[in-house]
Amino acid sequence: MARPRVEVAGLELSARWLRDHGDDPRSVNSETGQRVVDTFAIPRDVAAVSVVEIDGVAHVEWTDGATTTHALDALTQVAAKPLAYVPGCGDRRRCRLCRCAASSP
C-alpha cells in the first residue's frame, strides 16, 4: 500500500513526515527547539486536507485535526540533502523524503 504524500512547493513529501515536522508553536517548543508532537500518535494514514502557500510558508490542515506550518525554504533544503533518510525505510541509497523506496506500493 502506498503511503500518503503531500505536494508542497513542487516537492512530493511523505505526509506523515511533514505532519511530524511542522515549525509552528504547536509542533516545536520555541525555547528549546524540540519537537512537541508525539510522532507515534500520528495516524499512519494521515493526509493533508488542504495546503496553502502564503509568503514562503505552507499552511497544512490534516485529517487528524491538526494544522501545521512549514517554511518553504527549509523544506527545499531538507529535500535537497543527498542522504535525507526516513527512519525505517530499509533502503538508505534511494530514500529521499519524497522518493522513499519504502513508500512505493
C-alpha positions in Angstrom: 0.0 0.0 0.0 1.3 3.4 -1.0 1.8 5.9 1.9 0.1 9.3 1.6 2.1 12.1 0.2 1.7 15.8 0.1 2.9 18.2 -2.6 4.4 21.4 -1.2 6.4 23.9 -3.2 6.9 21.5 -6.0 8.1 18.7 -3.7 6.3 15.5 -3.1 6.8 14.7 0.6 5.7 11.9 2.9 2.5 13.1 4.6 3.5 11.6 8.0 7.0 13.1 7.9 5.6 16.5 7.0 2.9 16.3 9.8 5.7 15.4 12.3 8.0 18.3 11.2 5.9 21.4 11.5 7.8 24.5 12.6 4.8 26.2 14.3 4.5 26.6 18.1 2.1 23.6 18.3 4.9 21.4 16.8 8.1 22.9 18.1 9.0 24.3 21.5 10.2 27.9 20.7 12.6 27.9 23.7 14.3 24.5 23.2 13.7 23.8 19.5 12.5 20.3 20.4 9.5 18.8 18.6 6.5 18.5 20.9 4.5 16.3 18.5 4.1 12.7 19.6 5.3 11.0 16.5 3.7 7.7 17.4 0.3 9.3 17.8 0.2 10.5 14.2 -2.0 8.1 12.3 -0.2 6.1 9.6 -2.8 7.2 7.0 -2.7 10.9 7.9 -3.3 13.0 4.9 -3.4 16.7 4.1 -6.9 18.2 3.8 -5.5 21.4 2.4 -2.2 23.1 1.6 -2.0 26.9 1.2 1.3 28.6 0.4 1.5 32.2 1.6 4.6 34.4 1.8 7.1 31.5 1.8 5.1 29.4 4.3 3.0 26.3 3.7 -0.1 26.1 6.0 -1.4 22.5 6.1 -4.6 21.2 7.6 -4.6 17.5 8.4 -7.2 14.7 8.6 -6.3 14.2 12.3 -7.5 17.7 13.0 -4.0 19.3 13.3 -2.8 22.4 11.4 0.9 22.8 10.8 3.1 25.4 9.1 6.3 24.9 7.2 8.9 27.3 5.9 9.2 26.5 2.2 12.9 27.3 2.0 13.6 24.9 4.9 11.6 22.1 3.2 13.5 22.7 0.0 16.9 22.5 1.8 15.9 19.3 3.6 14.7 17.6 0.4 17.9 18.6 -1.4 20.2 16.8 1.1 21.7 13.8 -0.7 21.3 11.5 2.2 17.9 12.6 3.6 16.6 9.5 5.2 13.3 8.4 6.6 13.8 6.0 9.6 12.5 2.5 8.9 13.0 2.9 5.1 15.3 0.0 4.7 17.0 1.4 1.5 19.3 4.3 2.5 20.6 4.5 -1.0 17.3 5.5 -2.6 15.5 7.2 0.3 14.9 10.9 0.0 11.9 12.1 1.9 9.9 12.4 -1.3 11.0 9.3 -3.2 11.4 6.8 -0.4 11.6 3.3 -1.7 9.6 2.1 1.3 6.7 4.5 0.2 6.3 2.7 -3.1 3.5 0.2 -3.4 
